Each structure stands twice: as C-alpha cells, then as structure tokens.
C-alpha cells in the first residue's frame, strides 16, 4: 500500500514541475504558490495505513469525516426493506479514500452523472454526480453511495459488479470534498450520532442485532 494514492500523482508532479519552471524562469518567490499546492495535494491524496479489525457483526465507516445526518427510510432500491441512512461529510482536509464497510460481493453498481452542488445540501444524493454500490453477504445487504460536491468533479472506483470486497478494503475515492451515504437495514443498531467524527475502516457505524 502506497502512502499517496495514485490519482494524486498528476497533481503533485504537475505542481512540482510548475514550481521548478517558475522558480528558474521568473523568480523563486513566484514558485511558492505551486509548491504549496504540491504539498497540499500530497496531504489530500494521502493513504494512511489502517489496522482493520475484522468484525462480521459490524458495519464500518467507509470514510473519514463527520456524521451530518441519520435518516429513517421506508425502503431502499437495494436493501428493499425499512432501513437507516447515515450521511458522512468529507471536508477537503479529510482522508478521501473509501473503504468497504463489510465483507461481501457487489450485487449493484450504478453511476449517475449529475450536478455539482455543495455536498452538505439535502438533495445532493439525488442531483449530484454519484456512484452507488450494493454489497451483500450471507447476513446482510447494504448500499454505499459516493456523492460528488461543489469541488469534487470525479468519483473514482476500483471495483465492478460481482467483485468480492473485504471489510476495510479500498474500493474508491472522491476528489476534493464530498459525502457518502450508507444505507443499512433496521436490524443494524446505529452506534454513531450526528456531529460525530468517524474514521474509515475503524469507526463502527452500527452492529447487526441478530
């Protein structure tokens, strides 16, 4: 596992090359801006090593961020029963790689090319660019939706339909500020609350009651 995700290399090397070019051709002070941007891109695309404690009864957070909403739903297109949606907002300072909340196989995958409204707006899950995967194992079905924000212009996915995912495994990322929605059936007891900070692959969003 690399400390910086590969999607960051064009931004990092591009800013580094621009800093060198401006430093030699214009003035060293002019090179400060692209140099600072290069450092920020190294920070943004970081992929810190995480110790994942596998737990078949737990639904782990797919991302770092802050829980902004917990909503009761009558149904979901994949879960197909009464369920709970947990919304996690990722700021531009959070780690942006996304991890699978459970062990399972991808049984649903959908991509919607939409708008780029601020990720904290209530309707972004329907209007904005988003990518949904439905994960299923012998105990549970959940869905995870990556939603682009006002700065996020590309959702990256490393997986496809019928792929097997391990709990805590990287499956994608969203560039530059965004949010995720995790939909779980009612048999999952929610362990987080609105305003709580969560860590991808470590914080338990909920536990299967049975």
For each residue, the residues with C-beta under 8 A, 3 or more apart:
1: 47 49
2: 5 6 47
3: 46 47 48 49
4: 8 9 12 42 45 46 47
5: 2 8 45 46 47 97 173
6: 2 9
7: 10 45 156 173 175
8: 4 5 11 12 41 42 44 45
9: 4 6 12 13
10: 7 13 14
11: 8 14 15 37 38 41 45
12: 4 8 9 15 16 38 41 42 45
13: 9 10 16 17
14: 10 11 17 18
15: 11 12 18 19 34 35 37 38 41
16: 12 13 19 20 34 35 38
17: 13 14 20 21
18: 14 15 21 22 31 34
19: 15 16 22 23 31 32 34 35 38
20: 16 17 23 24 31
21: 17 18 24 25
22: 18 19 25 26 27 30 31 34
23: 19 20 26 27 28 30 31
24: 20 21
25: 21 22
26: 22 23 30 31
27: 22 23 30 31
28: 23 31 32
29: 32
30: 22 23 26 27 33
31: 18 19 20 22 23 26 27 28 34 35
32: 19 28 29 35 36
33: 30 36 37
34: 15 16 18 19 22 31 37 38
35: 15 16 19 31 32 38 39
36: 32 33 39 40
37: 11 15 33 34 40 41
38: 11 12 15 16 19 34 35 41 42
39: 35 36 42 43
40: 36 37 43 44
41: 8 11 12 15 37 38 44 45
42: 4 8 12 38 39 45 46
43: 39 40 46
44: 8 40 41 92 96 176
45: 4 5 7 8 11 12 41 42 96
46: 3 4 5 42 43 95
47: 1 2 3 4 5 95 97 170
48: 3 95
49: 1 3
50: 99 168 199 200 201 202
51: 202
52: 60 99 167 168 201 202
53: 202
54: 103 166 167 168
55: 58 60 167 204
56: 102 103 139 208
57: 207 208
58: 55 102 167 204 206 207 208
59: 101 102 140 142 182 184 188 204 205 206 207 208
60: 52 55 99 100 101 102 167 168 200 201 202 203 204 205
61: 64 88 99 101 182 192 198 199 200 201 202 203 204 205
62: 88 98 99 100 101 144 180 182 200
63: 88 90 94 95 96 97 98 99 180 198 200
64: 61 90 94 95 96 198 199 200
65: 88 89 90 91 94 179 180 197 198
66: 88 89 91 195 196 197 198
67: 70 86 87 88 192 193 194 195 196 198
68: 87 88 89 120 179 194 195
69: 85 86 87 194
70: 67 84 85 86 87 190 192 193 194
71: 84 85 87
72: 82 83 84 85
73: 76 82 83 84 85 183
74: 82
75: 79 80 81 82 83
76: 73 79 80 81 83 85 143 183
77: 80 108 143
78: 107 108 132 134 141 142 143 183
79: 75 76 83 134 141 142 143 183 184 185
80: 75 76 77 141
81: 75 76 185 186
82: 72 73 74 75 185 186
83: 72 73 75 76 79 183 184 185 186
84: 70 71 72 73 183 184 185 186 188 190 206
85: 69 70 71 72 73 76 181 182 183
86: 67 69 70 181 182 184 190 192 205 206
87: 67 68 69 70 71 125 179 180 181
88: 61 62 63 65 66 67 68 179 180 181 182 198
89: 65 66 68 119 120 179
90: 63 64 65 94 96 119 174 177 178 179 180
91: 65 66 94 177
92: 44 151 176 177
93:
94: 63 64 65 90 91
95: 46 47 48 63 64 200
96: 44 45 63 64 90 173 174 175 176 178
97: 5 47 63 170 172 173 200
98: 62 63 144 146 170 171 172 173 174 180 200
99: 50 52 60 61 62 63 168 169 170 171 200 201
100: 60 62 103 104 135 144 165 166 167 168 169 171
101: 59 60 61 62 135 142 144 167 182 205
102: 56 58 59 60 135 137 140 142 165 167
103: 54 56 100 137 165 166 167
104: 100 135 136 137 140 164 165
105: 135 136 137 162 163 164 165
106: 109 133 134 135 159 160 161 162 163 164 165
107: 78 134 135 136 141 161 162
108: 77 78 132 133 134 143 161
109: 106 131 132 133 134 157 159 160 161
110: 131 132
111: 130 131 132 155 157
112: 129 130 131 132
113: 129
114: 126 127 128 129 130 148
115: 127 128 129
116: 128 129 148 149 150 151 152 153
117: 121 123 124 127 128 149 150
118: 121 124 149 150
119: 89 90 124 128 147 148 149 150 152 177 178 179
120: 68 89 124 179
121: 117 118 124
122:
123: 117 126 127
124: 117 118 119 120 121 127 128 130 147 149 179
125: 87 128 130 145 147 181
126: 114 123
127: 114 115 117 123 124
128: 114 115 116 117 119 124 125 147 148 149
129: 112 113 114 115 116 147 148 152 153 155
130: 111 112 114 124 125 145 146 147 148 155
131: 109 110 111 112 145 146 155 157 172
132: 78 108 109 110 111 112 143 144 145 146
133: 106 108 109 143 144 157 159 171
134: 78 79 106 107 108 109 141 142 143
135: 100 101 102 104 105 106 107 141 142 143 144 165
136: 104 105 107 140 141
137: 102 103 104 105 140
138:
139: 56 208 210
140: 59 102 104 136 137 184 185 187 188 208
141: 78 79 80 107 134 135 136 185
142: 59 78 79 101 102 134 135 182 183 184 185
143: 76 77 78 79 108 132 133 134 135 182 183
144: 62 98 100 101 132 133 135 180 181 182 183
145: 125 130 131 132 180 181 182 183
146: 98 130 131 132 155 157 172 174 178 180
147: 119 124 125 128 129 130 174 178 179 180 181
148: 114 116 119 128 129 130 152 153 154 155 174 178
149: 116 117 118 119 124 128 152 174 176 177 178 179
150: 116 117 118 119 177
151: 92 116 175 176 177
152: 116 119 129 148 149 155 174 175 176 177 178
153: 116 129 148 175 176
154: 148 174 175
155: 111 129 130 131 146 148 152 172 173 174 175 178
156: 7 172 173 174 175
157: 109 111 131 133 146 160 171 172
158: 170 171 172
159: 106 109 133 163 165 171 172
160: 106 109 157 163
161: 106 107 108 109
162: 105 106 107
163: 105 106 159 160
164: 104 105 106
165: 100 102 103 104 105 106 135 159 169 171
166: 54 100 103 169
167: 52 54 55 58 60 100 101 102 103 201
168: 50 52 54 60 99 100 201
169: 99 100 165 166
170: 47 97 98 99 158 173
171: 98 99 100 133 157 158 159 165
172: 97 98 131 146 155 156 157 158 159
173: 5 7 96 97 98 155 156 170
174: 90 96 98 146 147 148 149 152 154 155 156 177 178 180
175: 7 96 151 152 153 154 155 156 178
176: 44 92 96 149 151 152 153
177: 90 91 92 119 149 150 151 152 174
178: 90 96 119 146 147 148 149 152 155 174 175
179: 65 68 87 88 89 90 119 120 124 147 149
180: 62 63 65 87 88 90 98 144 145 146 147 174
181: 85 86 87 88 125 144 145 147
182: 59 61 62 85 86 88 101 142 143 144 145 205
183: 73 76 78 79 83 84 85 142 143 144 145
184: 59 79 83 84 86 140 142 188 190 205 206
185: 79 81 82 83 84 140 141 142 188
186: 81 82 83 84
187: 140 208 209 210
188: 59 84 140 184 185 206 207 208 209
189: 206 207 208 209
190: 70 84 86 184 205 206
191: 204 205 206 207
192: 61 67 70 86 196 198 203 204 205 206
193: 67 70 196
194: 67 68 69 70
195: 66 67 68
196: 66 67 192 193
197: 65 66
198: 61 63 64 65 66 67 88 192 203 205
199: 50 61 64 202 203
200: 50 60 61 62 63 64 95 97 98 99 203
201: 50 52 60 61 99 167 168
202: 50 51 52 53 60 61 199
203: 60 61 192 198 199 200
204: 55 58 59 60 61 191 192 207
205: 59 60 61 86 101 182 184 190 191 192 198
206: 58 59 84 86 184 188 189 190 191 192
207: 57 58 59 188 189 191 204
208: 56 57 58 59 139 140 187 188 189
209: 187 188 189
210: 139 187
